[in-house]
Amino acid sequence: MQEKLLRAMEGSDACVSRCELLVRGAKLLGIPISATEQYPKGLGATVPELAELVGPRQDKLRFSGAQALEWAGGPIEDGRHQIVVTGLEAHICLLQTALDLIAAGFDVHIPADAIYSRRPDDTKVALQRLSNEGATITTVESVLFEWCETAAAPEFKELSRLVTGRT
């Protein structure tokens, strides 16, 4: 979700908002977050509202972000094997990252409302291809409530407030 790239994408504000919600929910629920930036010298930094939440980002030139992430060689030692992938552009960096993670043995989940491409057809085709390759296509809210698991969780009320926008 880099500044210069987003400026070229009409209607991308909703996607940034959904990514922000996902990251806030992940932090609330103790879900680890990793982030990359594609050629930040040319495409700019991650938008401030996300940059402050995700912390340090790994620079990359390769379209796939998988090799830039030290844990991406295969399921993580503590047993985590599910990865939620969001970002831009759906048919380039996100697609190649997700395919590499699937090939490495991860169970990849793509929240369709937290990915974006300049052209809607590119997003649509990327989602179809990812589904065909074994990724689970989902939404931000589905991911958040799957992470939470139960209304009895101590984080449930706070998560509900995040999702509904109530403070």
Number of C-alpha atoms within 10 A of each C-alpha: 28 23 14 15 19 23 11 11 14 10 12 19 12 13 20 23 15 21 22 19 21 23 20 20 25 18 14 16 18 10 11 10 13 13 20 22 24 24 15 17 9 10 15 16 19 22 14 12 12 19 16 10 13 19 11 12 16 15 17 17 12 14 17 20 24 22 15 18 15 10 12 18 15 16 17 12 8 6 7 11 15 15 19 19 20 28 24 23 22 28 22 16 20 25 25 19 24 28 20 20 26 20 14 15 14 22 18 23 22 26 22 20 18 25 25 27 23 18 13 11 11 16 21 16 13 22 22 13 15 24 15 10 14 15 23 17 16 15 16 23 18 11 18 22 16 10 14 19 11 11 12 9 11 11 14 18 12 14 23 17 11 16 18 8 9 8 7
